[in-house]
Amino acid sequence: MQNMYDLIIIGAGPGGYVAGIRASQLGLKACIVEKQKVGGVCLNVGCIPTKNIIYQADIFESSKELNNFGVEIDTEKFDFTKVLEKSKESVETLVKGVESLLKKNKVDLVQKRAKIVGRNSIMLDDGKEIYGRNIIIATGSRPLQIPGFEFDEKKVLSSTGILNQKKLPKKIIILGGGAIGCEFAHIMNAFGVNVIIVEMQNQLLPFEDEDNVAVLNDSFTKRGIEILTNTRALSITKTDMDITVTIEDYQHNKRDINADQVLCVFGRTPNTDDIGLENIGLTTEKGYISVDNNYQTAVKNVFAIGDVVATPQLAHVASKEAEIAVEYIAKKHTKLCLNYDNIPSGIYCEPQVASFGLREKKAKEENIPYRKTIFPYRGVGKAVAVNKTEGKIKILTDPQTGEILGGHIIGHEATELIHELLLAKSSELLPEDIGDMIHAHPTFSELIREGMLAVLGKAIHY
């Protein structure tokens, strides 16, 4: 049979392209079919461009500190399109990098739209059929649209549309206080935009540690970001001049708030509705494909990874799921299943928020024994030296064994620091193992050591 591959991968995001490279490493002949650019949402309109913009926003905001040296910066000529151009440069560099990796690993890349037409075949939009012994579905997700809040990408923006703005609004309402909402709130505020966040739950970042979110809430409020929790948006009304959102709080009080634009970040929905699942008898639940621990679907040679399965919608999760699925296909599988308790999350506002494992709220709800230890950023010299004392590290441990159950950090570079804690947990190290290890001074990593010493009642600097 012509064009027969060991593995066909639909989608070239952080799940799909990793699957292709790992397949090649294991001796499988692989083909990736992608209707747009390689890298998926993460690289093109998600993780990478937003992190570049955050970097530029931080530079813009920190430039105000030059006033302390008598230096004044004229921001009248500030051009937001230059910011977007820089972010697109980083995207283009990484897209070319991924394309080069695929070529290096001899993974065929077909840039067409694909539809599954059989258990071993897909049809391209040009009518060509490609055959494979196995198929991995890695088609990702898109911004969730709610009736009444449809995107027009002019006044009502998605997380994709906001990256194509020619200029900044004077005022923006962000509907949704999750990771994406908080990151864009940080960006917009840093560039001088008046920001209001509306969140239905009782706190920003509903799945993060309550203590750490309280620090973020205070930080945002001090910066002038208005936060409305326990509040839902009922409707929007657009005029040529502005947009009005009618909101209702938990006491059923209604009022209108106005802005130039509204960013709707209600979540994401999987791209499974037009890929031919019905042709092989696969069904979905709320759009998600059911899989086992090896990401195998009910059709034994068809696998699904990333945002199309009901696991955390994170790029690094998709990549790891890709490795597990491909290793299973190649009969090189070594681990039983992915431990989702050991997956780090990171929110890249300032201060940053990072965490893994047990949340204190869950421990209380499920009567899980735990011990809580907190160590503040201001307890380490580096934080004081560079004026980044806002934040803390929170460690949850087993009160009997000392085992690390969860780690939660809010503060400068939290998304980098979290990994030493996670490595300790994954390696089954105890607080004394890290507490006894010398950390260079002055560094932010001393927070981890001091935190572990605090668990033992031996903290030096607090």
VEXDREN-2710 file (C-alpha; in Angstrom, 1 decimal):
% VEXDREN-2710
k/r/px/py/pz
1/MET/0.0/0.0/0.0
2/GLN/1.4/3.4/-1.0
3/ASN/2.0/6.1/1.6
4/MET/1.9/3.6/4.5
5/TYR/3.3/5.0/7.7
6/ASP/3.8/3.4/11.0
7/LEU/2.2/6.5/12.5
8/ILE/0.1/9.4/11.3
9/ILE/-0.2/12.4/13.6
10/ILE/-3.0/14.9/13.1
11/GLY/-1.8/18.2/14.5
12/ALA/1.7/19.7/14.9
13/GLY/1.3/21.4/18.3
14/PRO/3.4/20.6/21.4
15/GLY/1.8/17.2/21.4
16/GLY/1.9/16.4/17.7
17/TYR/5.4/17.5/16.8
18/VAL/6.8/15.8/19.9
19/ALA/5.0/12.6/19.0
20/GLY/6.6/12.8/15.5
21/ILE/10.1/13.3/16.8
22/ARG/9.8/10.6/19.5
23/ALA/8.4/8.2/16.9
24/SER/11.4/8.8/14.6
25/GLN/13.8/8.2/17.6
26/LEU/12.1/4.8/18.1
27/GLY/12.5/3.8/14.5
28/LEU/8.9/4.5/13.3
29/LYS/8.1/6.1/10.0
30/ALA/6.0/9.0/10.9
31/CYS/3.9/11.7/9.2
32/ILE/2.4/14.8/10.7
33/VAL/-0.5/16.5/9.0
34/GLU/-1.1/20.2/10.1
35/LYS/-3.5/22.6/8.5
36/GLN/-1.7/25.7/9.8
37/LYS/1.8/26.4/11.1
38/VAL/3.7/23.9/13.2
39/GLY/3.8/24.6/16.9
40/GLY/0.0/24.8/17.4
41/VAL/-1.7/27.3/19.6
42/CYS/1.1/27.3/22.2
43/LEU/3.8/28.4/19.8
44/ASN/1.8/30.6/17.5
45/VAL/-0.9/32.4/19.5
46/GLY/-0.5/31.2/23.1
47/CYS/2.5/30.4/25.3
48/ILE/5.3/31.9/23.3
49/PRO/3.9/35.2/21.9
50/THR/2.3/36.1/25.3
51/LYS/5.5/35.4/27.2
52/ASN/7.4/37.6/24.8
53/ILE/4.8/40.3/25.3
54/ILE/5.0/39.9/29.1
55/TYR/8.8/40.3/28.9
56/GLN/8.3/43.5/27.0
57/ALA/5.6/44.7/29.3
58/ASP/7.9/44.1/32.3
59/ILE/10.6/46.2/30.6
60/PHE/8.1/48.9/29.9
61/GLU/6.8/48.9/33.5
62/SER/10.3/48.7/35.1
63/SER/11.5/51.6/33.1
64/LYS/9.5/53.8/35.5
65/GLU/12.2/52.9/38.1
66/LEU/14.6/55.1/36.2
67/ASN/12.8/58.0/37.7
68/ASN/14.7/57.1/40.9
69/PHE/17.9/58.2/39.0
70/GLY/16.5/61.4/37.7
71/VAL/15.8/59.9/34.2
72/GLU/12.5/60.6/32.6
73/ILE/11.3/58.5/29.6
74/ASP/8.9/60.0/27.1
75/THR/6.2/57.3/26.4
76/GLU/4.1/59.5/24.1
77/LYS/5.6/57.8/21.0
78/PHE/5.0/54.3/22.4
79/ASP/3.9/52.0/19.5
80/PHE/2.2/48.8/20.5
81/THR/2.5/47.4/17.0
82/LYS/6.3/47.2/17.7
83/VAL/5.6/45.0/20.7
84/LEU/3.5/42.6/18.5
85/GLU/6.2/42.6/15.8
86/LYS/8.8/41.5/18.4
87/SER/6.5/38.8/19.7
88/LYS/6.0/37.5/16.1
89/GLU/9.8/37.4/15.5
90/SER/10.1/35.0/18.5
91/VAL/7.3/32.9/17.1
92/GLU/8.8/32.8/13.6
93/THR/12.2/31.7/15.0
94/LEU/10.7/28.9/17.0
95/VAL/8.4/27.7/14.1
96/LYS/11.5/27.4/11.9
97/GLY/13.2/25.6/14.7
98/VAL/10.4/23.0/15.0
99/GLU/10.3/22.6/11.2
100/SER/14.1/22.0/11.3
101/LEU/13.7/19.4/14.0
102/LEU/11.1/17.5/12.1
103/LYS/13.3/17.6/9.0
104/LYS/16.3/16.5/11.0
105/ASN/14.4/13.5/12.4
106/LYS/13.0/12.6/8.9
107/VAL/9.4/13.2/10.0
108/ASP/7.2/14.0/6.9
109/LEU/5.2/17.2/7.3
110/VAL/2.1/17.6/5.2
111/GLN/0.5/21.1/5.6
112/LYS/-3.1/20.3/4.7
113/ARG/-6.4/19.8/6.5
114/ALA/-7.0/16.1/7.4
115/LYS/-10.0/14.0/8.1
116/ILE/-10.1/10.5/9.4
117/VAL/-11.9/8.3/6.8
118/GLY/-10.9/4.8/8.2
119/ARG/-9.1/3.1/11.0
120/ASN/-5.9/3.3/9.0
121/SER/-6.4/6.2/6.7
122/ILE/-6.9/10.0/6.5
123/MET/-8.1/12.1/3.7
124/LEU/-6.4/15.5/2.9
125/ASP/-8.4/18.5/1.7
126/ASP/-6.9/17.9/-1.8
127/GLY/-8.4/14.5/-2.0
128/LYS/-5.2/12.6/-1.4
129/GLU/-5.4/9.6/1.1
130/ILE/-2.6/8.7/3.5
131/TYR/-2.4/5.4/5.3
132/GLY/-1.0/4.5/8.7
133/ARG/-0.8/1.5/11.0
134/ASN/-1.5/3.9/13.9
135/ILE/-3.1/7.4/14.2
136/ILE/-2.6/10.0/16.9
137/ILE/-5.2/12.7/17.2
138/ALA/-3.5/15.9/18.5
139/THR/-5.7/18.6/17.1
140/GLY/-5.7/20.8/20.2
141/SER/-8.3/23.3/21.2
142/ARG/-9.7/26.8/20.5
143/PRO/-11.1/29.6/22.7
144/LEU/-14.6/28.7/24.0
145/GLN/-17.3/30.9/22.7
146/ILE/-20.5/31.4/24.7
147/PRO/-23.8/32.5/23.2
148/GLY/-24.3/36.2/23.6
149/PHE/-20.5/36.8/23.9
150/GLU/-19.4/35.9/20.4
151/PHE/-16.0/37.1/19.2
152/ASP/-15.9/39.9/16.6
153/GLU/-12.2/40.4/17.3
154/LYS/-12.8/44.2/17.3
155/LYS/-14.7/44.9/20.5
156/VAL/-15.2/41.4/21.8
157/LEU/-11.9/39.6/21.7
158/SER/-10.6/36.1/22.1
159/SER/-7.2/35.3/23.5
160/THR/-6.1/34.9/19.8
161/GLY/-7.7/38.1/18.6
162/ILE/-6.1/40.3/21.3
163/LEU/-2.7/39.4/19.8
164/ASN/-3.6/41.1/16.6
165/GLN/-4.5/44.5/18.0
166/LYS/-3.1/47.5/16.2
167/LYS/-3.3/49.6/19.3
168/LEU/-4.1/49.3/23.0
169/PRO/-7.5/50.2/24.4
170/LYS/-7.8/52.8/27.1
171/LYS/-10.0/50.4/29.2
172/ILE/-10.6/46.7/28.9
173/ILE/-12.9/44.3/30.7
174/ILE/-11.6/40.8/31.1
175/LEU/-14.3/38.1/31.5
176/GLY/-12.5/35.2/33.2
177/GLY/-9.9/35.4/36.0
178/GLY/-8.1/32.2/35.2
179/ALA/-4.5/31.9/34.0
180/ILE/-5.1/33.6/30.6
181/GLY/-7.2/36.3/32.1
182/CYS/-4.6/37.1/34.8
183/GLU/-1.7/37.1/32.3
184/PHE/-3.5/39.6/30.0
185/ALA/-4.5/41.7/33.0
186/HIS/-0.8/42.0/33.9
187/ILE/0.1/42.8/30.3
188/MET/-2.6/45.5/29.8
189/ASN/-2.0/47.1/33.1
190/ALA/1.8/47.2/32.6
191/PHE/1.2/49.1/29.3
192/GLY/-1.1/51.6/31.1
193/VAL/-4.5/50.2/30.2
194/ASN/-7.4/50.4/32.8
195/VAL/-8.3/46.8/33.6
196/ILE/-11.4/45.2/35.2
197/ILE/-11.4/41.4/35.8
198/VAL/-14.8/39.7/36.2
199/GLU/-14.7/36.2/37.7
200/MET/-17.6/33.9/38.5
201/GLN/-15.7/32.0/41.3
202/ASN/-14.8/33.4/44.7
203/GLN/-11.2/34.1/43.7
204/LEU/-8.9/34.7/40.8
205/LEU/-7.2/31.5/39.6
206/PRO/-9.9/29.2/41.1
207/PHE/-7.7/26.1/41.0
208/GLU/-4.7/27.7/42.7
209/ASP/-3.8/27.9/46.4
210/GLU/-6.1/30.4/48.2
211/ASP/-3.2/32.0/50.3
212/ASN/-1.2/32.7/47.2
213/VAL/-4.1/34.0/45.2
214/ALA/-4.7/36.5/48.1
215/VAL/-1.2/37.8/47.5
216/LEU/-1.9/38.2/43.8
217/ASN/-5.2/39.9/44.5
218/ASP/-3.5/42.4/46.7
219/SER/-0.8/43.0/44.2
220/PHE/-3.2/43.5/41.3
221/THR/-5.4/45.8/43.4
222/LYS/-2.4/48.0/44.4
223/ARG/-1.6/48.4/40.7
224/GLY/-5.1/49.6/40.0
225/ILE/-6.6/46.5/38.5
226/GLU/-10.3/46.2/39.6
227/ILE/-11.2/42.7/40.6
228/LEU/-14.8/41.6/40.7
229/THR/-15.1/38.0/42.0
230/ASN/-18.4/36.1/42.7
231/THR/-19.6/38.0/39.7
232/ARG/-21.0/36.9/36.4
233/ALA/-21.5/38.7/33.1
234/LEU/-25.1/38.6/31.9
235/SER/-24.9/40.3/28.5
236/ILE/-22.9/42.8/26.4
237/THR/-24.1/45.7/24.4
238/LYS/-22.0/47.3/21.7
239/THR/-22.0/50.8/20.3
240/ASP/-19.7/52.6/17.9
241/MET/-18.0/54.2/20.9
242/ASP/-17.7/51.5/23.5
243/ILE/-19.1/48.3/24.9
244/THR/-21.2/47.7/28.0
245/VAL/-21.2/44.6/30.1
246/THR/-24.1/43.9/32.4
247/ILE/-22.9/42.0/35.5
248/GLU/-24.5/40.4/38.5
249/ASP/-22.8/39.7/41.9
250/TYR/-23.6/36.8/44.2
251/GLN/-26.3/38.9/46.0
252/HIS/-28.0/39.4/42.6
253/ASN/-27.2/43.0/42.3
254/LYS/-26.9/44.1/38.7
255/ARG/-25.0/46.9/37.2
256/ASP/-23.4/48.0/33.9
257/ILE/-19.7/48.5/33.4
258/ASN/-18.2/50.1/30.2
259/ALA/-14.9/49.8/28.3
260/ASP/-13.4/50.1/24.9
261/GLN/-13.1/46.3/24.5
262/VAL/-13.9/43.0/26.3
263/LEU/-11.6/40.0/26.4
264/CYS/-13.6/36.8/26.8
265/VAL/-11.5/34.0/28.3
266/PHE/-14.1/31.4/29.5
267/GLY/-11.9/28.4/28.7
268/ARG/-11.1/26.3/25.7
269/THR/-13.0/23.7/23.7
270/PRO/-11.4/20.7/22.0
271/ASN/-11.1/20.5/18.2
272/THR/-12.8/17.2/17.7
273/ASP/-16.0/18.3/15.8
274/ASP/-14.9/18.0/12.2
275/ILE/-12.1/15.5/12.0
276/GLY/-14.0/12.3/11.1
277/LEU/-14.4/10.5/14.4
278/GLU/-17.8/9.2/13.3
279/ASN/-16.1/7.4/10.4
280/ILE/-14.4/5.0/12.9
281/GLY/-17.1/4.9/15.5
282/LEU/-15.5/7.2/18.1
283/THR/-17.8/9.4/20.2
284/THR/-16.9/12.2/22.5
285/GLU/-18.1/13.5/25.8
286/LYS/-18.4/17.3/25.8
287/GLY/-16.0/17.2/22.9
288/TYR/-13.3/15.2/24.7
289/ILE/-12.1/11.8/23.5
290/SER/-12.0/9.0/26.1
291/VAL/-8.6/7.3/26.4
292/ASP/-6.8/4.8/28.7
293/ASN/-3.5/5.4/30.5
294/ASN/-1.6/4.9/27.2
295/TYR/-3.9/7.4/25.5
296/GLN/-5.4/4.6/23.4
297/THR/-9.0/5.1/22.3
298/ALA/-11.7/2.5/21.9
299/VAL/-10.3/2.0/18.4
300/LYS/-7.1/0.2/19.3
301/ASN/-4.8/1.7/16.7
302/VAL/-6.1/5.3/17.3
303/PHE/-4.7/7.4/20.1
304/ALA/-5.5/10.9/21.4
305/ILE/-3.4/13.4/23.3
306/GLY/-3.3/17.0/24.5
307/ASP/-6.3/19.2/24.6
308/VAL/-8.7/16.7/22.9
309/VAL/-8.6/14.5/26.1
310/ALA/-9.9/15.5/29.5
311/THR/-6.5/16.2/31.1
312/PRO/-4.9/19.6/32.0
313/GLN/-4.8/21.8/28.9
314/LEU/-1.1/22.5/29.2
315/ALA/1.5/22.3/26.5
316/HIS/3.9/20.3/28.7
317/VAL/1.1/17.8/29.5
318/ALA/0.5/17.3/25.7
319/SER/4.2/16.7/25.1
320/LYS/4.5/14.1/27.8
321/GLU/1.3/12.4/26.7
322/ALA/2.8/12.2/23.2
323/GLU/5.9/10.5/24.5
324/ILE/3.9/7.9/26.5
325/ALA/1.5/7.2/23.5
326/VAL/4.4/6.8/21.0
327/GLU/6.4/4.6/23.4
328/TYR/3.4/2.4/23.8
329/ILE/2.9/2.1/20.0
330/ALA/6.6/1.3/19.6
331/LYS/6.4/-1.2/22.4
332/LYS/9.1/0.7/24.4
333/HIS/6.7/1.8/27.1
334/THR/8.3/1.9/30.6
335/LYS/5.9/3.8/32.9
336/LEU/2.4/2.7/33.9
337/CYS/0.7/6.1/33.6
338/LEU/1.3/9.8/34.0
339/ASN/1.0/11.1/37.5
340/TYR/-1.0/14.3/37.1
341/ASP/-0.2/15.3/40.7
342/ASN/3.4/15.8/39.6
343/ILE/2.5/18.3/36.8
344/PRO/3.6/21.9/37.5
345/SER/1.3/24.8/36.6
346/GLY/2.6/28.3/35.9
347/ILE/0.9/31.6/35.5
348/TYR/3.2/34.3/34.2
349/CYS/1.8/37.5/35.6
350/GLU/3.8/39.5/38.1
351/PRO/4.1/38.1/40.7
352/GLN/4.2/34.7/39.1
353/VAL/2.2/31.8/40.4
354/ALA/3.3/28.2/40.3
355/SER/2.2/25.0/42.0
356/PHE/1.9/21.2/41.9
357/GLY/0.3/18.5/44.0
358/LEU/-2.0/18.8/46.9
359/ARG/-4.0/22.0/47.5
360/GLU/-4.8/22.9/51.1
361/LYS/-8.5/23.4/50.2
362/LYS/-8.7/19.8/48.9
363/ALA/-6.9/18.5/52.0
364/LYS/-9.4/20.1/54.3
365/GLU/-12.4/18.9/52.2
366/GLU/-11.2/15.3/52.1
367/ASN/-9.6/15.2/55.6
368/ILE/-6.2/14.5/54.3
369/PRO/-3.6/15.0/57.1
370/TYR/-1.0/17.7/56.2
371/ARG/1.3/20.2/57.6
372/LYS/1.6/23.7/56.2
373/THR/4.9/25.6/56.1
374/ILE/5.3/29.1/54.7
375/PHE/8.5/31.1/54.0
376/PRO/8.4/34.7/52.7
377/TYR/10.5/36.1/49.8
378/ARG/11.7/38.9/52.1
379/GLY/13.6/36.2/54.0
380/VAL/16.3/35.8/51.3
381/GLY/18.9/38.4/50.5
382/LYS/18.5/38.3/46.7
383/ALA/14.9/39.2/46.9
384/VAL/15.7/42.2/49.0
385/ALA/18.7/43.2/46.9
386/VAL/16.6/43.3/43.6
387/ASN/13.4/44.7/45.2
388/LYS/11.4/41.5/44.6
389/THR/10.2/40.8/48.1
390/GLU/6.5/40.3/47.2
391/GLY/5.6/36.6/47.6
392/LYS/6.1/33.4/49.5
393/ILE/6.7/29.7/49.2
394/LYS/4.1/27.3/50.7
395/ILE/4.9/23.6/51.3
396/LEU/2.4/20.9/52.3
397/THR/4.0/17.8/53.9
398/ASP/2.8/14.6/55.5
399/PRO/2.9/15.3/59.3
400/GLN/4.1/11.8/60.0
401/THR/6.6/11.0/57.3
402/GLY/7.6/14.5/56.1
403/GLU/6.8/13.5/52.5
404/ILE/6.2/16.5/50.2
405/LEU/2.5/16.5/49.2
406/GLY/2.3/19.8/47.4
407/GLY/4.2/23.0/46.6
408/HIS/2.9/26.5/45.9
409/ILE/5.0/29.6/45.1
410/ILE/3.9/33.1/44.4
411/GLY/6.6/35.7/43.6
412/HIS/9.4/36.6/41.2
413/GLU/10.5/33.6/39.0
414/ALA/8.1/31.3/40.8
415/THR/7.6/29.3/37.5
416/GLU/11.3/28.5/37.6
417/LEU/11.7/27.8/41.3
418/ILE/8.8/25.3/41.5
419/HIS/10.9/22.6/39.7
420/GLU/13.3/22.0/42.5
421/LEU/10.4/21.3/44.9
422/LEU/8.8/19.1/42.3
423/LEU/12.1/17.2/41.7
424/ALA/12.3/16.6/45.4
425/LYS/8.8/15.2/45.5
426/SER/9.3/13.1/42.3
427/SER/12.5/11.7/43.7
428/GLU/10.9/11.0/47.1
429/LEU/13.3/13.3/48.8
430/LEU/12.5/14.6/52.3
431/PRO/12.8/18.2/53.6
432/GLU/16.1/17.4/55.3
433/ASP/17.6/16.3/51.9
434/ILE/17.1/19.7/50.4
435/GLY/17.6/21.6/53.7
436/ASP/21.1/20.0/54.0
437/MET/22.1/20.9/50.4
438/ILE/24.1/24.1/50.1
439/HIS/22.5/26.7/47.8
440/ALA/24.5/29.5/46.3
441/HIS/24.1/32.9/48.0
442/PRO/22.5/35.2/47.1
443/THR/20.0/33.4/44.9
444/PHE/16.2/33.0/44.8
445/SER/16.7/29.3/45.1
446/GLU/17.6/29.8/48.7
447/LEU/13.8/30.1/49.2
448/ILE/13.5/26.4/48.6
449/ARG/16.2/25.5/51.1
450/GLU/14.9/27.9/53.7
451/GLY/11.4/26.6/53.1
452/MET/12.5/23.0/53.7
453/LEU/14.4/24.1/56.8
454/ALA/11.2/25.8/58.0
455/VAL/9.4/22.5/57.6
456/LEU/12.0/21.1/60.1
457/GLY/11.7/24.1/62.4
458/LYS/15.3/25.1/61.5
459/ALA/14.8/28.1/59.3
460/ILE/17.7/30.6/59.7
461/HIS/16.3/33.8/58.1
462/TYR/12.7/33.9/59.4
END
